[in-house]
Amino acid sequence: MDENIARVIFAAVIGGTIAISMIAMAVARIATSRRRRDLPDSSMARLEERLERMEQAIDAVATEVERVADGQRFTSRLLAERRVEQQS
């Protein structure tokens, strides 16, 4: 009899833990979705402006990287030509 009571208590504890975990996850998901929907329009506008500035900055960096790469190719070509002239 004592063994059966222990099994019932063990099953109840495991079941209760699972149920509480499921309820906590559902509450967390609902709270997160509400928080996303509740962003004010001013926050969205600031976020869009910030993303636009980031896009412009990334474009500027890409342009500068391309310029550096062009300079590197030019320098490499000059050095290669000098080697050919020195070997001749």
PAZAPA-4460 file (N, C-alpha, C; in steps of 0.05 Angstrom, whole numbers, plus 32768, in hexadecimal, padded with zeros to 4 digits):
% residues 88
    n_x    n_y    n_z   ca_x   ca_y   ca_z    c_x    c_y    c_z   seq   type   mol
   8010   7FE8   8000   8000   8000   8000   8011   8019   8000     1      M     A
   8026   8019   8010   8038   8030   8011   8046   8035   7FF6     2      D     A
   804C   801F   7FE8   8059   8021   7FCE   8046   802E   7FBA     3      E     A
   802D   8028   7FBB   8019   8033   7FA8   8015   8051   7FAE     4      N     A
   8015   8058   7FC7   8012   8075   7FCE   802A   8085   7FC4     5      I     A
   8042   8079   7FC7   805A   8087   7FBE   8059   808B   7F9F     6      A     A
   804F   8077   7F90   804D   8079   7F73   8039   808F   7F6C     7      R     A
   8023   8090   7F7A   800E   80A4   7F74   8019   80C0   7F7A     8      V     A
   8027   80C3   7F90   8032   80DD   7F97   8047   80E5   7F82     9      I     A
   8058   80D2   7F7A   806D   80D8   7F67   8060   80E0   7F4C    10      F     A
   804B   80D1   7F43   803E   80D8   7F2A   8030   80F4   7F2C    11      A     A
   8025   80FA   7F43   8018   8114   7F47   802C   812A   7F46    12      A     A
   8043   8126   7F52   8058   813B   7F52   8062   8140   7F35    13      V     A
   8067   812A   7F27   8071   812D   7F0B   805B   813A   7EFA    14      I     A
   8043   8131   7EFC   802D   813D   7EED   8029   815A   7EF4    15      G     A
   802A   8161   7F0D   8027   817D   7F15   803D   818F   7F0B    16      G     A
   8055   8184   7F0B   806C   8193   7F01   8069   8198   7EE3    17      T     A
   8060   8184   7ED4   805C   8188   7EB7   8046   819C   7EB2    18      I     A
   8030   819A   7EC1   801A   81AC   7EBD   8022   81C9   7EC3    19      A     A
   8030   81CD   7ED9   8039   81E8   7EE0   804C   81F3   7ECB    20      I     A
   805E   81E2   7EC1   8071   81EB   7EAC   8062   81F3   7E93    21      S     A
   804E   81E4   7E8B   803E   81EA   7E73   802F   8205   7E76    22      M     A
   8024   8209   7E8E   8015   8222   7E93   8028   8239   7E93    23      I     A
   8040   8236   7E9F   8054   824C   7E9F   805D   8253   7E83    24      A     A
   8061   823F   7E72   8069   8244   7E56   8053   8253   7E47    25      M     A
   803A   824B   7E4B   8024   8258   7E3E   8022   8275   7E46    26      A     A
   8024   827B   7E60   8023   8296   7E6A   803A   82A7   7E5F    27      V     A
   8052   829C   7E5E   8069   82AA   7E53   8065   82B1   7E36    28      A     A
   805A   829E   7E26   8055   82A3   7E0A   8040   82B9   7E06    29      R     A
   802B   82B9   7E16   8016   82CE   7E14   8022   82E9   7E1B    30      I     A
   8032   82EA   7E31   803D   8303   7E39   8050   830E   7E24    31      A     A
   8060   82FD   7E17   8072   8306   7E02   8063   8310   7DEA    32      T     A
   804E   8303   7DE2   8040   830C   7DCA   8032   8327   7DD0    33      S     A
   8028   832A   7DE8   801B   8344   7DEF   8030   835B   7DEF    34      R     A
   8048   8355   7DF9   805C   8369   7DFA   8064   8372   7DDE    35      R     A
   8065   8360   7DCB   806C   8367   7DAF   8057   8378   7DA3    36      R     A
   803E   8372   7DA8   8028   8382   7D9C   8025   839D   7DA9    37      R     A
   802E   83A1   7DC1   802A   83BA   7DCF   803F   83CF   7DCA    38      D     A
   8050   83CB   7DB5   8064   83DF   7DAF   8057   83F8   7DA5    39      L     A
   805C   840F   7DB0   8050   8428   7DA6   805B   842F   7D8A    40      P     A
   804B   843F   7D7C   8053   8447   7D61   806D   8456   7D61    41      D     A
   8072   8466   7D76   808B   8476   7D77   80A3   8463   7D79    42      S     A
   80A0   844D   7D87   80B6   843A   7D89   80BB   842D   7D6E    43      S     A
   80A6   8426   7D60   80A9   841A   7D46   80B6   842E   7D33    44      M     A
   80AF   8447   7D34   80BB   845B   7D22   80D9   845E   7D28    45      A     A
   80E0   845F   7D42   80FC   8461   7D4A   810B   8448   7D41    46      R     A
   80FF   8431   7D43   810C   8418   7D3B   8110   8418   7D1D    47      L     A
   80FD   8421   7D0E   8100   8423   7CF1   8116   8436   7CE9    48      E     A
   8117   844D   7CF6   812C   8461   7CF1   8148   8455   7CF7    49      E     A
   8149   8447   7D0D   8163   843B   7D15   816B   8426   7D01    50      R     A
   8159   8416   7CF8   815F   8402   7CE4   8168   840E   7CCA    51      L     A
   815C   8425   7CC2   8164   8433   7CAA   8180   843E   7CAC    52      E     A
   8187   8449   7CC4   81A2   8453   7CC8   81B6   843C   7CC7    53      R     A
   81AE   8425   7CD3   81C0   840E   7CD2   81C5   8405   7CB5    54      M     A
   81B0   8405   7CA6   81B2   83FC   7C8A   81C5   840F   7C7B    55      E     A
   81C2   8429   7C7F   81D4   843D   7C72   81F1   8439   7C7B    56      Q     A
   81F5   8434   7C95   8210   842F   7C9F   821C   8416   7C93    57      A     A
   820D   8401   7C90   8217   83E8   7C84   821E   83ED   7C67    58      I     A
   820D   83FC   7C59   8214   8402   7C3D   822E   8412   7C3B    59      D     A
   8232   8425   7C4D   824A   8435   7C4D   8263   8424   7C52    60      A     A
   8260   8411   7C65   8276   83FF   7C6C   827C   83EE   7C54    61      V     A
   8268   83E4   7C47   826C   83D2   7C2F   827A   83E2   7C19    62      A     A
   8274   83FB   7C15   8281   840C   7C01   829E   840F   7C08    63      T     A
   82A4   8415   7C21   82C0   8419   7C2A   82D0   83FF   7C27    64      E     A
   82C4   83E8   7C2D   82D1   83CE   7C2B   82D8   83C9   7C0D    65      V     A
   82C6   83D0   7BFC   82CA   83CD   7BDF   82E2   83DF   7BD6    66      E     A
   82E3   83F7   7BE0   82F9   8409   7BD9   8314   83FE   7BE3    67      R     A
   8314   83F4   7BFB   832D   83E8   7C05   8335   83D0   7BF5    68      V     A
   8322   83C0   7BED   8328   83A8   7BDC   8333   83B1   7BC1    69      A     A
   8328   83C6   7BB5   8332   83D0   7B9C   834F   83D9   7B9F    70      D     A
   8355   83E7   7BB5   8370   83F0   7BBA   8383   83D8   7BBE    71      G     A
   837A   83C4   7BCB   838A   83AC   7BD0   8390   839E   7BB5    72      Q     A
   837C   839C   7BA4   8380   838F   7B8A   8394   83A0   7B7A    73      R     A
   8392   83BA   7B7A   83A4   83CC   7B6B   83C1   83C8   7B75    74      F     A
   83C4   83C8   7B90   83DF   83C4   7B9B   83EA   83A9   7B94    75      T     A
   83DA   8395   7B96   83E3   837A   7B8F   83EC   8378   7B72    76      S     A
   83DD   8385   7B60   83E4   8385   7B43   83FE   8393   7B3F    77      R     A
   8403   83AA   7B4C   841C   83B9   7B49   8433   83A8   7B53    78      L     A
   8430   839B   7B6A   8445   838A   7B74   844B   8373   7B62    79      L     A
   8437   8367   7B56   843B   8351   7B44   8449   835A   7B2B    80      A     A
   8443   8372   7B21   8451   837D   7B09   846E   8382   7B10    81      E     A
   8474   838C   7B28   8490   8392   7B2F   84A0   8378   7B30    82      R     A
   8494   8363   7B3A   84A2   8349   7B3B   84A9   833F   7B1F    83      R     A
   8496   8342   7B0D   849A   8339   7AF2   84B1   834A   7AE6    84      V     A
   84B1   8364   7AEA   84C6   8375   7ADF   84E1   836E   7AEB    85      E     A
   84E2   8368   7B05   84FB   8362   7B12   8507   8347   7B09    86      Q     A
   84F6   8334   7B02   84FF   831A   7AF9   8509   831C   7ADC    87      Q     A
   84FF   832F   7ACE   8508   8331   7AB1   8523   833C   7AAE    88      S     A
***
